[in-house]
């Protein structure tokens, strides 16, 4: 697991962080983790796999359709273009 050091945090911000952590019954470190997780991984974020799955269900794509697409796909490597 990664470790992060935060330098030059103002005393006011540090004090506010400790108060917020106490309100949530967490350590200051646990509060910082929660704040960072919420900032970079919000609950309402778009998850590409989920979005594609929902879209395929919405348009009625079946497993047989997916298999047909896979079977029709050209699996040969592309030939490089030649110039000149």
matplotlib code that plots the C-alpha trace (Angstrom):
import matplotlib.pyplot as plt

x = [0.0, 1.2, 2.2, 1.8, 3.4, 1.7, 4.0, 3.3, -0.3, -1.4, -2.1, -5.7, -6.2, -4.6, -6.7, -9.9, -8.9, -8.5, -12.0, -13.5, -11.9, -13.2, -16.7, -16.5, -14.8, -11.7, -8.0, -6.7, -5.0, -8.2, -10.0, -7.5, -7.8, -11.6, -11.3, -8.9, -11.0, -14.1, -12.3, -10.8, -13.4, -16.8, -19.8, -21.5, -18.5, -18.9, -17.7, -17.0, -17.7, -20.9, -22.0, -21.3, -23.1, -26.2, -26.1, -25.9, -28.9, -30.8, -30.5, -31.1, -27.7, -27.5, -24.6, -25.3, -24.8, -21.5, -20.3, -21.3, -19.3, -16.3, -16.5, -16.8, -13.8, -10.7, -8.0, -5.1, -2.6, -2.9, -0.4, 1.8, 1.2, 3.8, 4.6, 6.5]
y = [0.0, 3.5, 6.1, 9.8, 12.7, 16.0, 18.9, 22.6, 21.9, 25.0, 24.7, 25.7, 23.0, 20.4, 21.5, 21.4, 17.9, 16.7, 18.1, 16.5, 13.1, 13.3, 14.0, 10.8, 8.8, 8.3, 9.1, 12.1, 9.6, 7.6, 10.9, 11.9, 8.5, 8.9, 12.4, 11.3, 8.3, 10.4, 12.9, 10.6, 7.8, 9.4, 7.2, 8.6, 8.1, 6.5, 2.9, 2.0, -1.8, -1.2, 1.4, -0.9, -3.8, -1.7, -0.4, -3.9, -5.0, -1.9, -2.7, -6.4, -7.7, -11.4, -13.8, -15.3, -11.9, -11.4, -14.9, -14.2, -10.9, -12.7, -15.5, -12.9, -10.9, -11.0, -12.4, -12.0, -9.3, -6.2, -5.7, -2.6, 0.1, 0.6, 4.0, 4.6]
z = [0.0, -0.9, 1.7, 1.3, 3.1, 3.2, 3.8, 4.6, 5.9, 7.8, 11.5, 10.9, 8.3, 10.6, 13.5, 11.4, 10.2, 13.7, 14.7, 11.6, 12.4, 16.0, 14.7, 12.6, 15.4, 13.3, 13.6, 11.6, 9.3, 8.7, 8.0, 5.4, 3.7, 3.7, 2.2, -0.5, -1.4, -1.7, -3.8, -6.3, -6.3, -5.9, -5.6, -8.7, -11.0, -14.4, -14.4, -18.0, -17.7, -15.8, -18.4, -21.3, -19.6, -19.0, -22.6, -24.0, -21.8, -22.8, -26.6, -26.1, -26.8, -25.9, -25.3, -28.7, -30.3, -28.5, -29.6, -33.2, -33.1, -31.7, -34.3, -37.2, -36.0, -38.1, -35.7, -38.2, -37.2, -39.3, -42.1, -41.8, -44.3, -47.0, -48.4, -51.6]

ax = plt.figure().add_subplot(projection="3d")
ax.plot(x, y, z, "-o")
ax.set_aspect("equal")
plt.show()
